[in-house]
Amino acid sequence: MVKIVDFKTYERQDGSEFNVLIVQGGIEAVKSKETGKTYFTARKTSVPSTFDAVTCESLIGSDFGGSIKKVEVEPYEYTVPSTGEIITLTHSYQYVSEEESIVNSNVVREHEVI
């Protein structure tokens, strides 16, 4: 399950606006690479929508099926907000519906067939 926790409005190059819903997955226990101690976190990502701001606002707090998965992507630079440090990342988080997750875990990819 994921929960809609916020929304943001962005402007396209043509000047029109669109809204994205900010969704958050469940709590996860993660071990710090620096200290070795466990801490709790939750993955977040944004999902584009066709909703206006009023509808997006009304959806905050809604739960629905799916999860947020870590996926490999082309390397990109990211600025750490708290420190200003610029780092290179090779992953992002994406919303995956329950149906898509089932298909992805049960379909054998062509290059895996012997």
Summary of the structure (lengths in Angstrom):
residues: 114
radius of gyration: 17.2
end to end distance: 35.3
largest distance: 52.3
contacts: 238
relative contact order: 0.19
helix: 17%
strand: 55%
